[in-house]
Amino acid sequence: MCLSMADNNRVSICFFVSFLSLFASFSTQISAKKDFVLSLGSSNFSDTVAKHNFIVVAFYAPWCGHCKKLAPEYEKAASILSSLDNPVLLAKVDANEKKNKGIAKEFKVQGFPTIKILRNGGKVVQDYKGPRDASGIVDYLKKQSGPATAEIKSAEDATILIEEKKVVIVGVFPKFSGEEFENFVALAEKLRSEYDFGHTSDAKHLPHGESSMTGPFIRLFKPFDELFLDFQDFHVESLENFVRESSVPVVTVFDSDPSNHPFVVKFFDNPNVKAMMFMNFTADTADSLKLKYRESAKEYRQHGISFLLGDVDASHGAFEYFGLKENHVPLIVIQNTDGKKFLKTNVEPDHIATWLKEYKDGNVQPYKKSETIPTVNDKPVKVVVADSFDDIVFNSGKNVFLEFYAPWCGHCKKFAPILDEVAVSYQSNPDIIIAKLDATVNDIPHETFDVQGYPTVYFRSASGKISHFTGIRTKEEIMDFIEKNMDKVDQQEQVKDEL
């Protein structure tokens, strides 16, 4: 099955990692004479992981084009890391192999490549958040395999750790012991794959070190908004909430600047309602639009809404995903936690606050991404689009066997002629519809159909019973499944009449 890049309740990070082209990829093909990357699978995964306090595992698929790009970088990094005084082991798992799918499911692999850091014999699992080139992998993993927080003894140490375009958390403590310090270290261990941490006994070493505070306190440095924040509640949960909330800009900028990409990833990975305005950053009205949008973001972010501002030139993937048109720019699209979308096109500065209030008050109708309903739909396999979904699937009174597919999916291409054969076999039966929907350009009623990969196939009987087809995709197997689950339409009508 081709793995989906979208989750039904939120815009999954996996999809946007793909369309933003933030990362490179992984491969099964290793060209080096000696393989420094260890191959793992169902037979040796658990035992190997249990023996290591620190191991990095990449989950890949042989057909994955993205995966093939990362292979030489990953192998080169493995070679370098294996020669350190404290070697770091890199491993890989072919998640496409049937026997390894259980491992992939356990680690919530939803796209390829997915890289995980496993600590303490696999008891702690973290997402790899670093670069995908060899030198970047090496530098990142050196930090990850060392102490979770680095001691800052001078202003020079602070300059090295606190980079202009990163979020860095520094704890200031009179002594490196006690409950506050231990809680800080625990936070650093938990979040070290996402942020850099440091600690010092003297706040004067830090940027903005004119502070008279002697500690204990936390100072979070960030390259946006107020640039730094101080915090003194050392309960671990409070510390984590502070870091996560403070490390997200009031308005996340999505453009061609790679330093913004990590914040874009965090934006799409958070569970909030997402408001996104796309515009031409060089347009005459750009400054006015940005100002009004930021004012609204400050007002509404307290209501659980995150805000992003995207340059249309860098947003082609987002436009494709949401089904947007460039002639509608500037526009605002909101995706709520139920996956519903709301759209305002050709926005003017004075429209922003008014429309957001209308949305918040429940006065904006959802927007549906859909292809045009075909004017001719006479092939054996009927084409379903979002705008025709209710009529064909829910309200036709027929038994519907429906494939959700992606045009790029190799498994879907192999399944197409088989689906055609099934459709031809039922062509003379008015009670049955064999249909397909391109899930990359049409919204899906996710509350009814759980589409996590392609192809995904469901059957809805005439009486409304939903069945997920997971059998072997052969003509005989499918027809047997349909015969066992279908309703006779005339019988359904008779039952309705009796009722």
Disulfide bonds with the S-S distance in Angstrom:
none
